[in-house]
Amino acid sequence: MALDTIHLTVDLGERSYPIIIGSGILADAALLRQHIGDGQVLLVSNETIAPLYLDALTSALGAEGGEAKDGGAKDSIVLPDGEQYKQMATIEMIFDALMDKRHNRSTTLVALGGGVVGDMTGFAAASYQRGVKFVQIPTTLLAQVDSSVGGKTGINHPRGKNMIGAFHQPVAVLIDTQTLSTLPPREFQAGLAEVIKYGLICDDDFFVWLEKNIDKLMRRDSEALQYAIARSCENKAKVVAADEREGGIRAILNLGHTFGHAIETATQYKVWLHGEAVGFGMLMALDLSRRLGLLAESDVQRGEALIEAAGLPINPPAGLPDADGMIELMGMDKKVLNGQLRLVLLRAIGDAFIADDVGIEILKQTLNDYLNRTA
């Protein structure tokens, strides 16, 4: 059964933009040209995604040979793939391509790939000639439901994840659900962590739906997937519209992330995927919420059961520091405010809040328990 294309909006006044979710969007030349335009374009992808989708996108945007209808150049650059390449040297590759091809301030950058490609392309767009347009075409589940929406862009630093970047909203997010058919199982499961996050932080009805439909999602049922992507994007769009630059409520989108970023930094981004680290971080956030007397044990168990059912790790990777070392790494996170560690915790499933007064000793109890977990 063919599914209808879903249209959502991130409401930011004059800078509002659409999220379009459907099957076969990469083949819809009219839709692509509507949001990308016929002028100068730099398509940014990576070594994994480019062989799968770059030619199709280039062809859809222009006539034969990728020439735009008005003669505007359709250039492309293929970056190395991996979180370890989310760094300034890779951004310089994008800048070099833009200047080599003489792109001006009217150019549009298009991110074709996962969260790393999207974050770096957005940061390059925010910086090149003090800001040019960009479009997100996310090809991983994690990017489709989270990183492509909201305008957070940036790169990692050896001392912390996403420490360098800018808020720069795309002009459109175009989600082709067919790209998930080529996504490896582990990457797909990592994306489910961010889907589950929305149920935990602000949408208890969605959490119940996920509990009932996780098997369908694991089978990549097209109807269930499109619903989960749309519901996730809808939740994120509402939070971003309420707090674009994370001065308040938007921080609830970071459930599990302060723990997860510390894991990624400790392992130099080489052991776990981002979604895997976030999933494990959410387990610790659930446990800490319980220890503080905020969350019922039954809700902790429901959260862990769903995370495990999504194929995400529930035991730590090897090589992590002890609790003190983890707290030091967590202190490097962007969510630290005036030297005070801020954590996203839960009062109930669907009811998240930001806590900046968690005692170190009780935090250590959670860290010790989860760092020492074994299969």
GULUMVEX-340439 format. One record per residue (C-alpha): residue in three letters; chain; x, y, z. Coordinates in nm, 4 decimals. Example, Ala and Ser with C-alpha at 12.3 -4.5 7.8 and 13.67 -1.06 7.14 Angstrom:
2
+------+-------+----------+----------+----------+
: rest : kette :        u :        v :        w :
+------+-------+----------+----------+----------+
:  ALA :     A :   1.2300 :  -0.4500 :   0.7800 :
:  SER :     A :   1.3670 :  -0.1060 :   0.7140 :
+------+-------+----------+----------+----------+
***
This chain:
375
+------+-------+----------+----------+----------+
: rest : kette :        u :        v :        w :
+------+-------+----------+----------+----------+
:  MET :     A :   0.0000 :   0.0000 :   0.0000 :
:  ALA :     A :   0.1386 :   0.3404 :  -0.0999 :
:  LEU :     A :   0.1651 :   0.5794 :   0.1930 :
:  ASP :     A :   0.0748 :   0.9457 :   0.1668 :
:  THR :     A :   0.3563 :   1.1980 :   0.2004 :
:  ILE :     A :   0.3465 :   1.3772 :   0.5370 :
:  HIS :     A :   0.4092 :   1.7525 :   0.5637 :
:  LEU :     A :   0.5092 :   1.9088 :   0.8962 :
:  THR :     A :   0.6357 :   2.2566 :   0.9841 :
:  VAL :     A :   0.8983 :   2.3832 :   1.2263 :
:  ASP :     A :   0.7314 :   2.7087 :   1.3313 :
:  LEU :     A :   0.9989 :   2.9755 :   1.3697 :
:  GLY :     A :   0.8169 :   3.2726 :   1.2232 :
:  GLU :     A :   0.9909 :   3.4045 :   0.9124 :
:  ARG :     A :   1.2449 :   3.1221 :   0.9360 :
:  SER :     A :   0.9863 :   2.8431 :   0.9490 :
:  TYR :     A :   1.0579 :   2.5453 :   0.7271 :
:  PRO :     A :   0.8923 :   2.2238 :   0.6144 :
:  ILE :     A :   0.9681 :   1.8645 :   0.7052 :
:  ILE :     A :   0.8499 :   1.6401 :   0.4244 :
:  ILE :     A :   0.8357 :   1.2658 :   0.4910 :
:  GLY :     A :   0.7605 :   1.0101 :   0.2218 :
:  SER :     A :   0.8796 :   0.7221 :   0.0106 :
:  GLY :     A :   1.0657 :   0.8015 :  -0.3110 :
:  ILE :     A :   1.1402 :   1.1685 :  -0.2394 :
:  LEU :     A :   1.4889 :   1.1353 :  -0.3912 :
:  ALA :     A :   1.3230 :   1.0600 :  -0.7248 :
:  ASP :     A :   1.0783 :   1.3517 :  -0.7031 :
:  ALA :     A :   1.2569 :   1.6078 :  -0.9180 :
:  ALA :     A :   0.9866 :   1.8726 :  -0.8832 :
:  LEU :     A :   0.9864 :   1.8542 :  -0.5043 :
:  LEU :     A :   1.3656 :   1.8617 :  -0.4845 :
:  ARG :     A :   1.3959 :   2.1623 :  -0.7153 :
:  GLN :     A :   1.1218 :   2.3429 :  -0.5255 :
:  HIS :     A :   1.3224 :   2.3335 :  -0.2029 :
:  ILE :     A :   1.6798 :   2.3289 :  -0.3338 :
:  GLY :     A :   1.6442 :   2.5583 :  -0.6318 :
:  ASP :     A :   1.8182 :   2.5746 :  -0.9690 :
:  GLY :     A :   2.1150 :   2.7933 :  -0.8787 :
:  GLN :     A :   2.4524 :   2.6985 :  -0.7343 :
:  VAL :     A :   2.4378 :   2.3865 :  -0.5194 :
:  LEU :     A :   2.7019 :   2.1880 :  -0.3350 :
:  LEU :     A :   2.5895 :   1.8363 :  -0.2511 :
:  VAL :     A :   2.7747 :   1.7023 :   0.0535 :
:  SER :     A :   2.7775 :   1.3289 :   0.1202 :
:  ASN :     A :   3.0144 :   1.0594 :   0.2438 :
:  GLU :     A :   3.1889 :   0.7502 :   0.1099 :
:  THR :     A :   2.9088 :   0.5202 :   0.2275 :
:  ILE :     A :   2.6029 :   0.7142 :   0.1105 :
:  ALA :     A :   2.7351 :   0.8738 :  -0.2097 :
:  PRO :     A :   2.7564 :   0.5474 :  -0.4094 :
:  LEU :     A :   2.3953 :   0.4721 :  -0.3161 :
:  TYR :     A :   2.2147 :   0.8018 :  -0.3689 :
:  LEU :     A :   2.4343 :   1.0860 :  -0.4959 :
:  ASP :     A :   2.3897 :   1.0167 :  -0.8686 :
:  ALA :     A :   2.0130 :   0.9916 :  -0.8297 :
:  LEU :     A :   1.9979 :   1.3225 :  -0.6436 :
:  THR :     A :   2.2250 :   1.4987 :  -0.8937 :
:  SER :     A :   2.0178 :   1.3678 :  -1.1829 :
:  ALA :     A :   1.6896 :   1.4745 :  -1.0241 :
:  LEU :     A :   1.8193 :   1.8265 :  -0.9644 :
:  GLY :     A :   1.9300 :   1.8925 :  -1.3211 :
:  ALA :     A :   1.9098 :   1.7840 :  -1.6805 :
:  GLU :     A :   2.1581 :   1.5480 :  -1.8400 :
:  GLY :     A :   2.4939 :   1.5455 :  -1.6706 :
:  GLY :     A :   2.3579 :   1.7203 :  -1.3607 :
:  GLU :     A :   2.3392 :   2.0632 :  -1.5293 :
:  ALA :     A :   2.0818 :   2.2840 :  -1.3634 :
:  LYS :     A :   1.8046 :   2.4239 :  -1.5775 :
:  ASP :     A :   1.9428 :   2.7786 :  -1.5438 :
:  GLY :     A :   2.3033 :   2.6704 :  -1.5792 :
:  GLY :     A :   2.3807 :   2.6900 :  -1.2046 :
:  ALA :     A :   2.6470 :   2.4425 :  -1.1008 :
:  LYS :     A :   2.5529 :   2.1218 :  -0.9211 :
:  ASP :     A :   2.8811 :   2.0375 :  -0.7521 :
:  SER :     A :   2.9462 :   1.7655 :  -0.4977 :
:  ILE :     A :   3.1988 :   1.6570 :  -0.2389 :
:  VAL :     A :   3.2318 :   1.3145 :  -0.0792 :
:  LEU :     A :   3.3668 :   1.3115 :   0.2759 :
:  PRO :     A :   3.5194 :   1.0253 :   0.4732 :
:  ASP :     A :   3.2610 :   0.8370 :   0.6791 :
:  GLY :     A :   3.2667 :   0.8173 :   1.0563 :
:  GLU :     A :   3.2214 :   1.0162 :   1.3757 :
:  GLN :     A :   3.6007 :   1.0454 :   1.4056 :
:  TYR :     A :   3.5982 :   1.2679 :   1.0952 :
:  LYS :     A :   3.3549 :   1.5168 :   1.2483 :
:  GLN :     A :   3.6317 :   1.7702 :   1.2913 :
:  MET :     A :   3.7668 :   2.0982 :   1.1565 :
:  ALA :     A :   3.9888 :   1.9343 :   0.8944 :
:  THR :     A :   3.6798 :   1.7879 :   0.7282 :
:  ILE :     A :   3.4965 :   2.1207 :   0.7398 :
:  GLU :     A :   3.7964 :   2.2697 :   0.5572 :
:  MET :     A :   3.7341 :   2.0180 :   0.2776 :
:  ILE :     A :   3.3842 :   2.1611 :   0.2324 :
:  PHE :     A :   3.5154 :   2.5183 :   0.2328 :
:  ASP :     A :   3.7828 :   2.4237 :  -0.0227 :
:  ALA :     A :   3.5191 :   2.2743 :  -0.2531 :
:  LEU :     A :   3.3028 :   2.5867 :  -0.2251 :
:  MET :     A :   3.5897 :   2.8195 :  -0.3072 :
:  ASP :     A :   3.7418 :   2.6009 :  -0.5778 :
:  LYS :     A :   3.4061 :   2.6104 :  -0.7591 :
:  ARG :     A :   3.3535 :   2.9815 :  -0.6832 :
:  HIS :     A :   3.0295 :   2.9442 :  -0.4923 :
:  ASN :     A :   2.8786 :   3.2746 :  -0.3869 :
:  ARG :     A :   2.6375 :   3.3827 :  -0.1132 :
:  SER :     A :   2.3367 :   3.2575 :  -0.3092 :
:  THR :     A :   2.4566 :   2.8967 :  -0.3043 :
:  THR :     A :   2.2711 :   2.6158 :  -0.1275 :
:  LEU :     A :   2.4464 :   2.3328 :   0.0547 :
:  VAL :     A :   2.2657 :   1.9999 :   0.0622 :
:  ALA :     A :   2.3467 :   1.7406 :   0.3284 :
:  LEU :     A :   2.2920 :   1.3883 :   0.1962 :
:  GLY :     A :   2.3731 :   1.1410 :   0.4708 :
:  GLY :     A :   2.3481 :   1.0787 :   0.8412 :
:  GLY :     A :   2.3901 :   1.3029 :   1.1400 :
:  VAL :     A :   2.7624 :   1.3613 :   1.0939 :
:  VAL :     A :   2.7168 :   1.4828 :   0.7359 :
:  GLY :     A :   2.4192 :   1.6949 :   0.8371 :
:  ASP :     A :   2.5952 :   1.8566 :   1.1337 :
:  MET :     A :   2.9078 :   1.9391 :   0.9337 :
:  THR :     A :   2.7206 :   2.0625 :   0.6274 :
:  GLY :     A :   2.5066 :   2.2869 :   0.8453 :
:  PHE :     A :   2.8121 :   2.4261 :   1.0238 :
:  ALA :     A :   2.9825 :   2.4945 :   0.6910 :
:  ALA :     A :   2.6641 :   2.6666 :   0.5666 :
:  ALA :     A :   2.6464 :   2.8774 :   0.8832 :
:  SER :     A :   3.0076 :   2.9870 :   0.8362 :
:  TYR :     A :   3.0628 :   3.0219 :   0.4609 :
:  GLN :     A :   3.0437 :   3.3915 :   0.3667 :
:  ARG :     A :   2.8729 :   3.4387 :   0.7067 :
:  GLY :     A :   2.5814 :   3.2145 :   0.6236 :
:  VAL :     A :   2.4230 :   3.0477 :   0.3230 :
:  LYS :     A :   2.1174 :   2.8260 :   0.2804 :
:  PHE :     A :   2.1215 :   2.4530 :   0.3359 :
:  VAL :     A :   1.8830 :   2.1618 :   0.2998 :
:  GLN :     A :   1.8848 :   1.8406 :   0.5011 :
:  ILE :     A :   1.8263 :   1.5080 :   0.3231 :
:  PRO :     A :   1.8896 :   1.2618 :   0.6077 :
:  THR :     A :   1.9456 :   0.8978 :   0.5153 :
:  THR :     A :   1.9730 :   0.7372 :   0.8605 :
:  LEU :     A :   1.6918 :   0.6886 :   1.1090 :
:  LEU :     A :   1.8757 :   0.8837 :   1.3770 :
:  ALA :     A :   1.9225 :   1.1816 :   1.1468 :
:  GLN :     A :   1.5646 :   1.1626 :   1.0185 :
:  VAL :     A :   1.4081 :   1.1782 :   1.3637 :
:  ASP :     A :   1.6555 :   1.4012 :   1.5422 :
:  SER :     A :   1.9691 :   1.5699 :   1.4134 :
:  SER :     A :   1.8286 :   1.6979 :   1.0828 :
:  VAL :     A :   1.5592 :   1.9010 :   1.2624 :
:  GLY :     A :   1.6272 :   2.2021 :   1.4809 :
:  GLY :     A :   1.9316 :   2.3771 :   1.3402 :
:  LYS :     A :   2.2036 :   2.2447 :   1.5680 :
:  THR :     A :   2.5232 :   2.2161 :   1.3652 :
:  GLY :     A :   2.8828 :   2.1559 :   1.4601 :
:  ILE :     A :   3.1850 :   1.9370 :   1.5060 :
:  ASN :     A :   3.3547 :   1.7470 :   1.7854 :
:  HIS :     A :   3.6650 :   1.8396 :   1.9802 :
:  PRO :     A :   3.8938 :   1.5764 :   2.1368 :
:  ARG :     A :   3.7773 :   1.6964 :   2.4783 :
:  GLY :     A :   3.4049 :   1.6946 :   2.4084 :
:  LYS :     A :   3.1325 :   1.6158 :   2.1572 :
:  ASN :     A :   2.9735 :   1.8948 :   1.9511 :
:  MET :     A :   3.1636 :   2.1616 :   2.1423 :
:  ILE :     A :   3.2155 :   2.3797 :   1.8332 :
:  GLY :     A :   2.9248 :   2.4839 :   1.6149 :
:  ALA :     A :   2.6356 :   2.7179 :   1.5476 :
:  PHE :     A :   2.2583 :   2.7302 :   1.5392 :
:  HIS :     A :   2.1684 :   2.7497 :   1.1693 :
:  GLN :     A :   1.8267 :   2.6333 :   1.0550 :
:  PRO :     A :   1.7842 :   2.4486 :   0.7243 :
:  VAL :     A :   1.5381 :   2.5773 :   0.4666 :
:  ALA :     A :   1.3847 :   2.2293 :   0.4388 :
:  VAL :     A :   1.4181 :   1.8739 :   0.5694 :
:  LEU :     A :   1.3369 :   1.6127 :   0.3049 :
:  ILE :     A :   1.3049 :   1.2591 :   0.4426 :
:  ASP :     A :   1.2951 :   0.9690 :   0.1979 :
:  THR :     A :   1.2028 :   0.6614 :   0.4016 :
:  GLN :     A :   1.3299 :   0.4340 :   0.1227 :
:  THR :     A :   1.6864 :   0.5162 :   0.2257 :
:  LEU :     A :   1.6326 :   0.3125 :   0.5429 :
:  SER :     A :   1.6259 :  -0.0054 :   0.3328 :
:  THR :     A :   2.0048 :   0.0169 :   0.2896 :
:  LEU :     A :   2.0769 :   0.1040 :   0.6528 :
:  PRO :     A :   2.2727 :  -0.1664 :   0.8399 :
:  PRO :     A :   2.0848 :  -0.3191 :   1.1366 :
:  ARG :     A :   2.3130 :  -0.1667 :   1.3965 :
:  GLU :     A :   2.2709 :   0.1852 :   1.2501 :
:  PHE :     A :   1.8955 :   0.1365 :   1.2350 :
:  GLN :     A :   1.8771 :   0.0245 :   1.5983 :
:  ALA :     A :   2.0907 :   0.3207 :   1.7045 :
:  GLY :     A :   1.8296 :   0.5482 :   1.5485 :
:  LEU :     A :   1.5556 :   0.3866 :   1.7530 :
:  ALA :     A :   1.7185 :   0.5276 :   2.0665 :
:  GLU :     A :   1.6195 :   0.8780 :   1.9603 :
:  VAL :     A :   1.2672 :   0.7595 :   1.8701 :
:  ILE :     A :   1.2257 :   0.6087 :   2.2174 :
:  LYS :     A :   1.3578 :   0.9325 :   2.3677 :
:  TYR :     A :   1.0546 :   1.1283 :   2.2472 :
:  GLY :     A :   0.8182 :   0.8899 :   2.4211 :
:  LEU :     A :   1.0156 :   0.9169 :   2.7425 :
:  ILE :     A :   1.0506 :   1.2949 :   2.7525 :
:  CYS :     A :   0.7178 :   1.4321 :   2.6346 :
:  ASP :     A :   0.4815 :   1.1811 :   2.4730 :
:  ASP :     A :   0.3628 :   0.8960 :   2.6925 :
:  ASP :     A :   0.1002 :   0.7903 :   2.4363 :
:  PHE :     A :   0.3778 :   0.7486 :   2.1797 :
:  PHE :     A :   0.5771 :   0.5443 :   2.4316 :
:  VAL :     A :   0.2822 :   0.3070 :   2.4697 :
:  TRP :     A :   0.2551 :   0.2864 :   2.0896 :
:  LEU :     A :   0.6251 :   0.2011 :   2.0716 :
:  GLU :     A :   0.5840 :  -0.0752 :   2.3282 :
:  LYS :     A :   0.3082 :  -0.2265 :   2.1144 :
:  ASN :     A :   0.4834 :  -0.1756 :   1.7794 :
:  ILE :     A :   0.8546 :  -0.2249 :   1.8450 :
:  ASP :     A :   0.8472 :  -0.5603 :   1.6632 :
:  LYS :     A :   0.7039 :  -0.3916 :   1.3523 :
:  LEU :     A :   0.9725 :  -0.1253 :   1.3692 :
:  MET :     A :   1.2458 :  -0.3866 :   1.4028 :
:  ARG :     A :   1.1071 :  -0.5492 :   1.0856 :
:  ARG :     A :   1.1104 :  -0.2028 :   0.9213 :
:  ASP :     A :   0.7406 :  -0.2147 :   0.8480 :
:  SER :     A :   0.6902 :   0.0863 :   0.6188 :
:  GLU :     A :   0.3686 :   0.2123 :   0.7768 :
:  ALA :     A :   0.4984 :   0.1842 :   1.1323 :
:  LEU :     A :   0.8270 :   0.3495 :   1.0359 :
:  GLN :     A :   0.6652 :   0.6451 :   0.8663 :
:  TYR :     A :   0.4384 :   0.6976 :   1.1660 :
:  ALA :     A :   0.7303 :   0.6790 :   1.4134 :
:  ILE :     A :   0.9409 :   0.9214 :   1.2079 :
:  ALA :     A :   0.6540 :   1.1686 :   1.1723 :
:  ARG :     A :   0.5590 :   1.1505 :   1.5416 :
:  SER :     A :   0.9223 :   1.1998 :   1.6437 :
:  CYS :     A :   0.9669 :   1.4971 :   1.4094 :
:  GLU :     A :   0.6402 :   1.6475 :   1.5295 :
:  ASN :     A :   0.7575 :   1.6270 :   1.8902 :
:  LYS :     A :   1.0949 :   1.7776 :   1.8112 :
:  ALA :     A :   0.9426 :   2.0550 :   1.6007 :
:  LYS :     A :   0.7198 :   2.1597 :   1.8921 :
:  VAL :     A :   1.0125 :   2.1735 :   2.1346 :
:  VAL :     A :   1.2355 :   2.3638 :   1.8906 :
:  ALA :     A :   0.9578 :   2.6139 :   1.8151 :
:  ALA :     A :   0.9225 :   2.6788 :   2.1885 :
:  ASP :     A :   1.2965 :   2.7160 :   2.2543 :
:  GLU :     A :   1.5114 :   2.7412 :   1.9426 :
:  ARG :     A :   1.8478 :   2.8030 :   2.1087 :
:  GLU :     A :   1.8159 :   2.5754 :   2.4094 :
:  GLY :     A :   1.7715 :   2.8419 :   2.6709 :
:  GLY :     A :   1.5212 :   2.6260 :   2.8578 :
:  ILE :     A :   1.2841 :   2.3461 :   2.7642 :
:  ARG :     A :   1.4765 :   2.2356 :   2.4531 :
:  ALA :     A :   1.7363 :   2.0809 :   2.6833 :
:  ILE :     A :   1.4940 :   1.7946 :   2.7566 :
:  LEU :     A :   1.5869 :   1.6633 :   2.4099 :
:  ASN :     A :   1.9207 :   1.5716 :   2.5678 :
:  LEU :     A :   1.7844 :   1.2875 :   2.7813 :
:  GLY :     A :   2.0709 :   1.0402 :   2.8180 :
:  HIS :     A :   2.3053 :   1.2573 :   2.6122 :
:  THR :     A :   2.5297 :   1.3898 :   2.8907 :
:  PHE :     A :   2.6027 :   1.0298 :   2.9931 :
:  GLY :     A :   2.6260 :   0.9192 :   2.6307 :
:  HIS :     A :   2.8588 :   1.1975 :   2.5194 :
:  ALA :     A :   3.0960 :   1.1077 :   2.8041 :
:  ILE :     A :   3.1011 :   0.7471 :   2.6808 :
:  GLU :     A :   3.1719 :   0.8601 :   2.3247 :
:  THR :     A :   3.4505 :   1.0936 :   2.4358 :
:  ALA :     A :   3.6083 :   0.8284 :   2.6601 :
:  THR :     A :   3.6171 :   0.5814 :   2.3709 :
:  GLN :     A :   3.7237 :   0.8424 :   2.1113 :
:  TYR :     A :   3.4023 :   0.7857 :   1.9111 :
:  LYS :     A :   3.5350 :   0.4500 :   1.7919 :
:  VAL :     A :   3.3413 :   0.1905 :   1.9939 :
:  TRP :     A :   2.9715 :   0.2789 :   2.0017 :
:  LEU :     A :   2.7445 :   0.4629 :   1.7635 :
:  HIS :     A :   2.5886 :   0.7824 :   1.8972 :
:  GLY :     A :   2.2454 :   0.6224 :   1.9386 :
:  GLU :     A :   2.3922 :   0.3298 :   2.1287 :
:  ALA :     A :   2.5619 :   0.5663 :   2.3736 :
:  VAL :     A :   2.2412 :   0.7690 :   2.4112 :
:  GLY :     A :   2.0379 :   0.4530 :   2.4724 :
:  PHE :     A :   2.2713 :   0.3459 :   2.7513 :
:  GLY :     A :   2.2715 :   0.7024 :   2.8836 :
:  MET :     A :   1.8920 :   0.6934 :   2.9024 :
:  LEU :     A :   1.9156 :   0.3795 :   3.1157 :
:  MET :     A :   2.1313 :   0.5709 :   3.3625 :
:  ALA :     A :   1.8968 :   0.8705 :   3.3559 :
:  LEU :     A :   1.6030 :   0.6412 :   3.4341 :
:  ASP :     A :   1.7943 :   0.4795 :   3.7199 :
:  LEU :     A :   1.9060 :   0.8137 :   3.8637 :
:  SER :     A :   1.5475 :   0.9425 :   3.8479 :
:  ARG :     A :   1.4383 :   0.6354 :   4.0485 :
:  ARG :     A :   1.7158 :   0.6816 :   4.3081 :
:  LEU :     A :   1.6026 :   1.0400 :   4.3603 :
:  GLY :     A :   1.2499 :   0.9196 :   4.4341 :
:  LEU :     A :   1.1076 :   1.0760 :   4.1195 :
:  LEU :     A :   1.0313 :   0.7773 :   3.8988 :
:  ALA :     A :   0.8509 :   0.4533 :   3.9757 :
:  GLU :     A :   1.0484 :   0.1301 :   3.9490 :
:  SER :     A :   0.7891 :  -0.0012 :   3.7041 :
:  ASP :     A :   0.8622 :   0.2881 :   3.4669 :
:  VAL :     A :   1.2357 :   0.2191 :   3.4886 :
:  GLN :     A :   1.1666 :  -0.1417 :   3.3942 :
:  ARG :     A :   0.9427 :  -0.0383 :   3.1033 :
:  GLY :     A :   1.2105 :   0.1964 :   2.9729 :
:  GLU :     A :   1.4835 :  -0.0655 :   2.9916 :
:  ALA :     A :   1.2618 :  -0.3300 :   2.8325 :
:  LEU :     A :   1.1887 :  -0.1082 :   2.5330 :
:  ILE :     A :   1.5536 :  -0.0058 :   2.4911 :
:  GLU :     A :   1.6581 :  -0.3712 :   2.5013 :
:  ALA :     A :   1.3790 :  -0.4711 :   2.2595 :
:  ALA :     A :   1.5196 :  -0.2132 :   2.0154 :
:  GLY :     A :   1.8459 :  -0.4071 :   2.0076 :
:  LEU :     A :   2.0412 :  -0.1419 :   2.1973 :
:  PRO :     A :   2.3173 :  -0.2339 :   2.4444 :
:  ILE :     A :   2.2229 :  -0.2511 :   2.8110 :
:  ASN :     A :   2.5773 :  -0.3235 :   2.9316 :
:  PRO :     A :   2.8716 :  -0.0823 :   2.9032 :
:  PRO :     A :   3.1537 :  -0.1060 :   2.6519 :
:  ALA :     A :   3.5018 :  -0.1980 :   2.7674 :
:  GLY :     A :   3.7551 :   0.0673 :   2.8494 :
:  LEU :     A :   3.5424 :   0.3259 :   3.0277 :
:  PRO :     A :   3.6867 :   0.5232 :   3.3209 :
:  ASP :     A :   3.5512 :   0.4853 :   3.6728 :
:  ALA :     A :   3.2685 :   0.6988 :   3.8098 :
:  ASP :     A :   3.4988 :   0.9891 :   3.8938 :
:  GLY :     A :   3.6459 :   0.9821 :   3.5445 :
:  MET :     A :   3.3014 :   0.9764 :   3.3884 :
:  ILE :     A :   3.1880 :   1.2720 :   3.5984 :
:  GLU :     A :   3.4934 :   1.4669 :   3.4838 :
:  LEU :     A :   3.4028 :   1.3946 :   3.1204 :
:  MET :     A :   3.0388 :   1.4832 :   3.1841 :
:  GLY :     A :   3.1611 :   1.8168 :   3.3200 :
:  MET :     A :   3.2939 :   1.8987 :   2.9724 :
:  ASP :     A :   2.9468 :   1.8668 :   2.8211 :
:  LYS :     A :   2.7746 :   2.1700 :   2.6646 :
:  LYS :     A :   2.4881 :   2.1356 :   2.9107 :
:  VAL :     A :   2.7058 :   2.2397 :   3.2053 :
:  LEU :     A :   2.5893 :   2.5846 :   3.3180 :
:  ASN :     A :   2.8016 :   2.8066 :   3.5414 :
:  GLY :     A :   3.0022 :   2.5044 :   3.6473 :
:  GLN :     A :   2.6913 :   2.3096 :   3.7477 :
:  LEU :     A :   2.6147 :   1.9778 :   3.5785 :
:  ARG :     A :   2.2637 :   1.9778 :   3.4298 :
:  LEU :     A :   2.0904 :   1.6450 :   3.3727 :
:  VAL :     A :   1.7612 :   1.5586 :   3.2095 :
:  LEU :     A :   1.5558 :   1.3399 :   3.4435 :
:  LEU :     A :   1.2019 :   1.2005 :   3.4509 :
:  ARG :     A :   0.9122 :   1.2342 :   3.6925 :
:  ALA :     A :   0.7151 :   0.9863 :   3.4831 :
:  ILE :     A :   0.7222 :   0.8495 :   3.1306 :
:  GLY :     A :   0.6427 :   1.1511 :   2.9148 :
:  ASP :     A :   0.7399 :   1.4041 :   3.1829 :
:  ALA :     A :   1.1026 :   1.5171 :   3.1627 :
:  PHE :     A :   1.2665 :   1.8111 :   3.3369 :
:  ILE :     A :   1.6118 :   1.9644 :   3.3763 :
:  ALA :     A :   1.7869 :   1.9142 :   3.7102 :
:  ASP :     A :   2.0924 :   2.1124 :   3.8151 :
:  ASP :     A :   2.1089 :   2.0054 :   4.1769 :
:  VAL :     A :   2.1840 :   1.6326 :   4.1612 :
:  GLY :     A :   2.4221 :   1.5264 :   4.4354 :
:  ILE :     A :   2.7545 :   1.3789 :   4.3248 :
:  GLU :     A :   2.7294 :   1.0808 :   4.5574 :
:  ILE :     A :   2.3933 :   0.9626 :   4.4260 :
:  LEU :     A :   2.5159 :   1.0197 :   4.0696 :
:  LYS :     A :   2.8163 :   0.8007 :   4.1506 :
:  GLN :     A :   2.5832 :   0.5245 :   4.2692 :
:  THR :     A :   2.4132 :   0.5118 :   3.9305 :
:  LEU :     A :   2.7445 :   0.5311 :   3.7452 :
:  ASN :     A :   2.9027 :   0.2565 :   3.9545 :
:  ASP :     A :   2.6088 :   0.0232 :   3.9029 :
:  TYR :     A :   2.5950 :   0.0728 :   3.5260 :
:  LEU :     A :   2.9699 :   0.0894 :   3.4603 :
:  ASN :     A :   3.0086 :  -0.2457 :   3.6367 :
:  ARG :     A :   2.7177 :  -0.4203 :   3.4626 :
:  THR :     A :   2.8022 :  -0.7469 :   3.2895 :
:  ALA :     A :   2.6066 :  -0.9620 :   3.0490 :
+------+-------+----------+----------+----------+
***
